[in-house]
Amino acid sequence: KEATIPMKPVTIMTMHKAKGEEFDDIYLAGWTEGEFPHPDAMSSNRVHEERRLAYVALTRARQRVVITHSFMSRKLHFGRDGAKRFVTSQVAPSRFLYELVPSKKRMDGLANKNEVLDGDNVGTFWDRSAGIKDYVAGTNIPQWFQESFQK
């Protein structure tokens, strides 16, 4: 006799919709600079709103948060003659990931010489192995990140 494995349904929603909800595991995709925070938020000086949204998403998990981002972007462009071509470029992780794991900013050569980087978020690690990249956020989100949500 085959055993049936009980499974919970997957709920897919936007970060905006997640406020007030809670789940065992949260998977956040697309934390790439230029995607999150959104370019419109950066140009209109509303990055703090995107940070609040990130905080909401990170705090919806009871047990685990997995955040993914890509290292390459492939976009379709049309030339003047109407010809289609794909342009591939390298992309950086979202600045919000560097805020959760500040030591990676220095490792990636993005920290200013005089920039003071606080310690990494307890329970958070950044896996740089080949293949899928994921970040698991611990329960101790940095205090200043929490405070930015409350403003």
Number of C-alpha atoms within 10 A of each C-alpha: 3 4 5 6 6 6 6 6 6 6 7 10 8 9 15 11 11 16 14 9 11 13 14 10 13 21 16 18 13 14 20 22 18 17 14 21 22 14 14 12 15 15 9 8 10 14 17 16 16 17 19 18 17 21 21 20 22 23 23 20 19 13 14 19 24 16 19 19 22 17 11 12 13 12 10 10 12 10 9 7 6 8 8 11 12 11 10 11 10 9 16 15 18 19 18 19 21 19 19 24 22 19 16 18 16 14 9 10 9 10 16 10 8 6 8 9 16 12 11 17 19 14 11 17 16 16 12 10 8 6 7 10 15 19 21 19 24 16 17 13 19 16 9 10 17 16 11 13 16 9 8
